[in-house]
Amino acid sequence: MSQTDSSEFKQQVVREARETGNAALVARQHPWNPAMVRRWVREALTAEYPDLPALSLAEENERLKRLLAERDLQIAMLQDFLRKKGSRW
């Protein structure tokens, strides 16, 4: 794999992690450690927001996206559980 392909691959992984808000989930889909994916996302944020206040806001935004994604997943799991039990909420 060439350096360009590697860079494009990293960008794709970072894009997926930012869209889903879940680096661990994206890492499971690719042969990478979740800590590595989080580092790539952090590096991308630093490159995108070179000044500290903007970076802090971007990191907080990413954290909130991650929490929202986790909450959405929990809700979907609970709804599925209730459907399987035949309960209606």
N, C-alpha and C positions, 0 to 999 in steps of 0.2 A: 504494500500500500504506500503510495507516495505521500509526501508531506501535505500536499494540497488536499488529497483525499482524507487524510487524518484530520486536518483542520476543518474540513467540511463536515466530517463525521461528528467532531466535537460540537460544532455549531448546531447540528441537528439534535444531538443529545441535550444540549443546553436549552434549545427551543422547546423540546418535549418536556423537560423538567420544569421550565417556567410556565408552560401552558397547563400542565397537570398540577403543579405546585407540590409534586411528590418525587423527589430525587431517588428515593429507594425503589419506587415502582418502576421508574425509567431504568434504573441500574439493573433491575431484574430482567428487563427486556433486552439488555445488552450485556456484553461480557465485562462489566465494570463494577467496581466497589461503589456503594452509595456515597461514601466520603469523597471519592474522586469526582463523582458527578456534582456533588454540592460545591466542591472546590472550583470546578469549571464554571458553575453558575456564578459563584462569588467573583471569579476573575472576569467573567463577562460583564457583571454589574459594575465592577471597578473600572473597566475599560469604557463602559457606557456612561458612567457618572463619575468623572475623575475628582470632583470636589466632595469633601467629606459630608456636608449636610445633605446633598442630593443622594449620596450613596446610602446614608442612614435611612432616608425616606424610602429609597428603592428596596433596601433590605427589609424594612418593616412591611412594605407592600408585598414582597415575596412571602414573608412570614404569614401575613394575613391571608394571602391566596392559598397557602398550604393548609392553614387551619380551616378555611372554607371548603377546600377540596376534601379534607378529612371528615368534616361535618356532613357534607353531601354524601360521602360514601357510607357513613354511619346511618344516615336517614334511609338511603336506598337498601341497606342491609336489613334494617328494621322493618321496612315496608315489605320486603321479600319474605321475611320471617312471618309477618302477620298474614300475608297472602297464603303461605304454605299451611298455616294453622287454620285457615278458613275464617279468620277474624276480620272484621272491618273496623276501621278507625274512623 
